[in-house]
Amino acid sequence: MKLTITLPDILPDEISQVINKVKAVFTQEGIAVELKPETLSDDSWDNLNIDEIAVDTGRIDFAENYDHYLYGIAK
């Protein structure tokens, strides 16, 4: 059995120390532990797939009149 822990590289030192203690406990129990840095692109917008989150409202003028549809303001 192998446990892989993926961590962001922006963790404070205190958290890293806790993670290393957890790794030591698993290692004592005979479970291999791998700590991997999280790999993200520089910009989260690069990972966004608009087709997955888009919602068809059925309104062809939604972009022009979004305040009307969202807040009830006159068109």
C-alpha positions as CSV (number, residue, x, y, z in Angstrom):
1,M,0.0,0.0,0.0
2,K,1.2,3.5,-0.9
3,L,-0.2,6.8,0.3
4,T,0.4,9.8,-1.9
5,I,-0.2,13.3,-0.4
6,T,-0.4,16.2,-2.8
7,L,0.4,19.5,-1.2
8,P,0.4,23.1,-2.4
9,D,3.7,24.7,-2.2
10,I,2.4,27.7,-0.3
11,L,1.9,25.9,3.0
12,P,3.3,27.6,6.2
13,D,6.2,25.8,7.8
14,E,4.0,24.7,10.8
15,I,1.8,22.7,8.5
16,S,4.8,21.1,6.8
17,Q,6.0,20.0,10.1
18,V,2.7,18.3,10.9
19,I,2.7,16.6,7.5
20,N,6.1,15.2,8.2
21,K,4.9,13.8,11.5
22,V,2.0,12.2,9.8
23,K,4.4,10.7,7.3
24,A,6.5,9.3,10.1
25,V,3.5,7.7,11.7
26,F,2.5,6.0,8.5
27,T,6.0,4.9,7.8
28,Q,6.2,3.3,11.3
29,E,3.1,1.3,10.4
30,G,4.8,0.1,7.2
31,I,2.8,2.2,4.8
32,A,4.9,4.0,2.2
33,V,4.2,7.7,1.9
34,E,5.0,10.0,-1.0
35,L,4.7,13.8,-0.7
36,K,4.2,15.5,-4.0
37,P,4.0,19.2,-4.7
38,E,0.7,20.3,-6.4
39,T,1.2,21.2,-10.0
40,L,-1.1,23.9,-11.2
41,S,-0.7,26.3,-14.0
42,D,0.2,29.9,-13.1
43,D,-3.3,31.1,-13.9
44,S,-6.5,29.2,-12.7
45,W,-8.3,30.7,-15.7
46,D,-6.2,28.4,-17.9
47,N,-7.8,25.4,-16.3
48,L,-11.4,26.6,-16.8
49,N,-13.6,24.7,-19.2
50,I,-16.5,27.1,-19.9
51,D,-18.5,24.4,-21.7
52,E,-18.7,22.4,-18.5
53,I,-20.1,25.2,-16.4
54,A,-22.2,27.1,-18.9
55,V,-26.0,27.2,-18.4
56,D,-28.5,27.7,-21.2
57,T,-31.0,30.2,-19.8
58,G,-33.1,30.3,-22.9
59,R,-32.8,34.1,-22.9
60,I,-31.2,35.5,-26.1
61,D,-30.8,39.0,-24.6
62,F,-29.4,37.9,-21.3
63,A,-26.1,39.7,-21.8
64,E,-27.8,43.0,-22.6
65,N,-30.4,42.7,-19.9
66,Y,-28.8,40.6,-17.2
67,D,-29.7,43.2,-14.5
68,H,-33.4,42.8,-15.4
69,Y,-33.2,39.0,-15.2
70,L,-31.1,38.9,-12.0
71,Y,-32.3,41.9,-10.1
72,G,-35.7,42.8,-11.6
73,I,-34.6,46.2,-12.9
74,A,-36.5,47.5,-15.9
75,K,-35.1,46.6,-19.3
